[in-house]
Amino acid sequence: MDSSAERRKQLGAFLRARREKITPGQAGLPPLGRRRTPGLRREEVAQLAGIGTTWYTWLEQGRATGVSEQVLEAVARVLRMSEAERHHLFVLADRAPFRQAPLMTLRPEHTALLEQLLPFPAAVQTDAYEIVASNRMYRYLFSDLDALPADERNCAWLMFTHPAWRGSLVDEDLVLPDIVARLRARRAERRGDPRVDSLLERLLARSEDFRVMWETLEVADERPRLRQYVSPHAGHLDVHFQSLWLDPERGTRIIVMVPADGTTRERLERFAALLEAAPSWTAREDVTASRAS
């Protein structure tokens, strides 16, 4: 599990990365000629946030403890953080609730929902991108998901390492950084989760693209996104990628690809007709099934 010292170090690195991306003009400061460093200076952030320069320097050096919410709010405002970045800041400073590790549990109502969503591709997933179960449309959309080892049925892993999954991305320059940014946010929230740590270790060892994106320290949150995919079976698809929480505290959600136009809907319906003989849903072998209460 991450120690307090390690989290303070991560906090400092995150603040430095954000500070270097904010120009004086964005912060409301007049231009002062050429600068030797990108973004704002530490003393400028401290002045605009109404805190001491020494205290802010300690924050970036990982030496400050017991940081108040008021200070964090002020720094987030000066650095023009998004809501996702602000939340990440509070998580690293131990000012946000610690979430329990996601459970690999499948309930009858989850599988019923997967079936009812056909012909839309849908899957039950943890917020660490593990695919717990999927309906037949999602299973076969890019490759046969069930033919893969259980520990590879993870969207982040597949998008960075599996040729068919990565090849499905039309807007890879948007999707891949977004995956990394959300995974960084989840890793901070679920620090010490062995499944998340293992995934990160494997991705960092396997994918140079992932390593480069991980070093940017970007974070993002969950929100509907318009995505484009090319399925080897269904063709070009424009979909609204929806992530609906089933159990937010445990990190269990259902992801759904909703057609964004009539052409995509027709292509999914034609593909669905070819899969009618397949089971409506399947799950990982290591998933725990629970009864409805």
Secondary structure, 3 states (H helix, E strand, C coil): CCCHHHHHHHHHHHHHHHHCCCCCCCCCCCCCCCCCCCCCCHHHHHHHHCCCHHHHHHHHHCCCCCCCHHHHHHHHHHCCCCHHHHHHHHHHCCCCCCCCCCCCEECHHHHHHHHHCCCCCEEEEECCCEEEEEEHHHHHCCCCHHHCCHHHCEHHHHHHHCHHHHHCECCHHHHHHHHHHHHHHHHHHCCCCHHHHHHHHHHHHHCHHHHHHHCCCCCCCCCCEEEEEEECCCEEEEEEEEEEEEECCCCEEEEEEEECCHHHHHHHHHHHHHCCCCCCEEECCCCEECCCC
